[in-house]
Amino acid sequence: MISASVHLLSIVFLIGQTTESIMNNCLSGWLYHGDHCYLYVTTARNWRESEHYCVKKGGHLASVHSKSEEEFLNTMHKSVSVWIGGSDAAEEGKWSQWTDGSSINYTNWGKGEPNDKYRNEDCLTLRVVNLAKKADTDQWNDVRCSELRPSLCKTGEGFMRTCCFHTQLIKLQSTVGTLLIYIKEEGCPWLAPNGSQTGVDMKTVILLALLGVAWASGDDKIVGGYECPRHSVPYQASLSDGYFHFCGGSLISSEWVVSAAHCYKSRILVRLGEHSLNGNEGTEQHIYSAKVIKHPYYNNQNLDNDIMLIKLSRPAALNSYVQTVSLPSRCPVADEPCMVSGWGNTVTGGGTVMPDRLQCLKQPMIDDRICKNAYPHLMTENMLCSGFMHGGASSCQGDSGGPLVCGGQLQGVVSWGYECAMKGHPSVYARVCRYNSWIQSVMNSN
């Protein structure tokens, strides 16, 4: 979670005057095609391990959106079949989304496929029937996820998403030389040093450095934080796409979870009663979402109203491991002691380590005037700051949507910030006390 030295942002700025030139900048070993980078992985792994490997490399198992893209992929490998990023493990027969979050809007199933002939054929391969006959290539097949195969990874320009964001590295020529910048996905604002919003269509260039995610199952602590005592944060939720944790959340009733709107996915697996994400402790409850409702005035440019509600498909069983947190009865005050928790990044300085066990950090509420000075022109009345102005401790990538609790009440939802634990720039949260009426209204009408 918390780095003390998301699902927040690491933002580094470079300024220059741009031209129109956008150039290929894939990492070494990746091949460029159609504004994306691709990697052929020869080592045979099962589907889940292959996806995990692609994530560590900065991408996901390849998504395929056109025949031309498929034909390009087929030139990269000599295997009979390779893993690509589709699965119907969450719902048999429903092939709707790639592991990179994009929709499956193009298919090329082989004859009689998909058929689940041997049961549990839940993972997708791109197979080559006959390399000498082009008409017989590029066919899809669903097979058992446990089979060992090579794989194809894909990402925007050789870099990856972290938490809720995809990034794409490009080159732009400037009056002071070549600059590297990142193209953002919807849901992440561009922030300039003077506090104004900008983007690649403007002459001011910024580097939005969303750190790559690698998974670690070791004993990494938050620098300045600590591993939470087991099940001491029973309202903490982990939001998963069915494979990986991507955001946090807070259980506010047996049927509802609060998170950040920028964590939105149409279907979310909510994991409750967790301490170790990789271990099975017998306390876990995994429940899919029935509805995911963003705030109607959520602004994906400045992250105003960055809050959403998740209705569970069945009520959670409340016990000593799974409990609710109270909504605020008042708004927080400066210097009030609070605690933030999550499974987000635990290091800064360009590295990324996602802990297996839940991390906690005790930190004070920061006066609104200090917060507005730290982020001029960026703060709204729906945001608050908590943390340390001297830096050294904060929430980080992978913590987005998670709880900031003060006096037993949910006062904040992890939203955004500059580089994790950066001096002078504390973490920014959605101010939950402003949403009590909206939350109650949504819960009552759904």
Buried (B, 14 or more C-beta within 10 A) or exposed (E): BBBBBBBBBBBEBBBBEBEEEBEBBBBEEBBBBEEBBBBBBEEBBBBBBBBBBBBBBBBBBBBBBEEEBBEBBBEBBEBEBBBBBBBBBBEEEEBEBBBBBBEBEEEBBBEEBBEBEEEEBBBBBBBBBEEEEEEEBBBBBBBBBEBEBBBBBBBBBBBBBBBBBBBBBBBBBBEEEEBBBBBBBEBBBBBBEEEEEBBBEEEBBBBBBBBBBBBBEEEBBBBBBEBBEEBEBBBBBBBBBBBBBBBBBBBBBBBBBBBBBBBBBEBBBBBBBBBBBEEEEEBBBEBBBEEBBBBEEBBBEBBBBBBBBBBBEEEBEBEEBBBBBEBBEEEBEBEEEBBBBBBBBBBBEEEBBBBBBBBBBEBBBBBBEEBBEBBEEBBBEBBBBBBBBEBBBBBBBBBBBBBBBBEEBBBBBBBBBBBBBBEEBBBBBBBBBBBEEBBEEBBEEE
